[in-house]
Amino acid sequence: MCDNQYNDFLGGCAMDVGSKITVLRNSQGISLTKLAKISGMAQSSLSYIESGKAQPTVETVNKICTALGITLAEFFADTQEQNQLPQEARRIINKLDKLTPRQLQILNDVLDEWISPKGE
């Protein structure tokens, strides 16, 4: 049972956060060793987080999310909502967050051109 505001802020008990990280990591076929390397974290720290023995800070969860190619918002979003989008679509959406407003406009124009029927 969670009994402090810290756990409530992270969206549940440390075990819930750790379990979610494990599920996301496994769904992408990433080993704990590889996630440690990508995130720049110690493998032992990740193991403690995944097992619920350590409570990650928001900064740590963000670092892990970045390594997994998702945003914090996606991590804490409703799981059912996340599952509605294919993984490739989620990866593309994550990349959009890194574009400038001008780049987004150009991309939008290109997509409009590709999607619109010929002759319009």
C-alpha positions in Angstrom: 0.0 0.0 0.0 1.3 3.5 -0.9 1.5 5.8 2.1 3.2 9.0 1.0 2.7 11.8 -1.5 5.8 10.9 -3.4 4.4 7.6 -4.6 1.1 9.2 -5.4 2.9 11.8 -7.6 4.6 9.0 -9.5 1.3 7.5 -10.3 1.4 4.6 -7.9 3.7 2.6 -5.7 7.4 2.2 -6.6 6.6 -1.4 -7.5 4.0 -0.2 -10.0 6.5 2.2 -11.6 9.2 -0.5 -11.7 6.8 -3.0 -13.1 5.8 -0.6 -15.8 9.4 0.0 -16.7 10.0 -3.7 -16.9 7.0 -4.3 -19.2 8.0 -1.4 -21.5 11.6 -2.6 -21.7 10.6 -6.2 -22.4 8.0 -5.1 -25.0 10.8 -3.4 -26.9 13.2 -6.4 -26.5 15.7 -4.3 -24.6 17.8 -6.1 -21.9 18.5 -4.5 -18.5 22.1 -4.2 -19.5 21.2 -2.3 -22.8 18.8 0.0 -21.0 21.5 0.8 -18.5 23.9 1.7 -21.3 21.4 3.8 -23.2 20.1 5.6 -20.2 23.6 6.2 -18.6 22.4 4.5 -15.4 23.9 1.7 -13.4 22.4 -1.6 -14.1 22.0 -2.3 -10.4 20.0 0.9 -10.0 17.7 -0.1 -12.7 17.3 -3.5 -11.2 16.3 -2.0 -7.9 13.8 0.3 -9.5 12.2 -2.5 -11.6 12.0 -4.8 -8.5 10.4 -2.0 -6.4 13.3 -1.9 -4.0 14.1 1.7 -4.9 11.9 4.7 -5.6 13.0 6.6 -8.7 12.9 10.4 -8.8 10.9 12.0 -11.6 14.3 12.9 -13.2 15.3 9.2 -13.2 12.0 8.1 -14.7 12.4 10.7 -17.4 15.9 9.4 -18.1 14.5 5.9 -18.5 11.6 7.1 -20.6 14.0 8.9 -22.9 16.0 5.7 -23.3 12.8 3.8 -24.1 11.7 6.4 -26.6 8.7 7.6 -24.8 7.7 10.7 -22.9 6.9 11.1 -19.2 3.3 11.8 -20.3 3.1 8.6 -22.2 4.6 6.7 -19.3 2.0 8.0 -16.8 -0.9 8.0 -19.3 -3.6 5.4 -19.1 -2.3 2.1 -20.4 -5.4 1.4 -22.4 -5.0 4.7 -24.2 -1.3 3.9 -25.0 -2.2 0.5 -26.5 -4.5 2.1 -29.1 -1.5 3.5 -31.0 1.0 1.2 -32.7 4.5 1.3 -31.3 5.8 2.9 -34.5 3.2 5.7 -34.2 4.3 6.4 -30.6 8.0 6.6 -31.8 7.0 9.1 -34.5 5.1 11.2 -31.9 8.1 11.2 -29.6 10.2 12.6 -32.4 7.7 15.4 -33.1 8.4 16.7 -29.6 12.0 17.5 -30.7 11.1 19.5 -33.8 11.0 23.3 -33.9 7.7 25.0 -34.8 9.0 25.7 -38.3 10.0 22.0 -38.8 6.5 21.0 -37.6 4.9 23.2 -40.2 7.1 21.9 -43.0 6.3 18.3 -41.9 2.6 19.1 -41.8 2.7 20.6 -45.3 4.5 17.5 -46.6 1.9 15.2 -45.0 -0.9 17.2 -46.4 0.6 16.9 -49.8 1.1 13.1 -49.5 -2.4 12.5 -48.1 -4.6 14.8 -50.2 -6.1 13.3 -53.2 -4.6 14.3 -56.6 -6.2 17.3 -58.2 -7.2 19.1 -55.0 
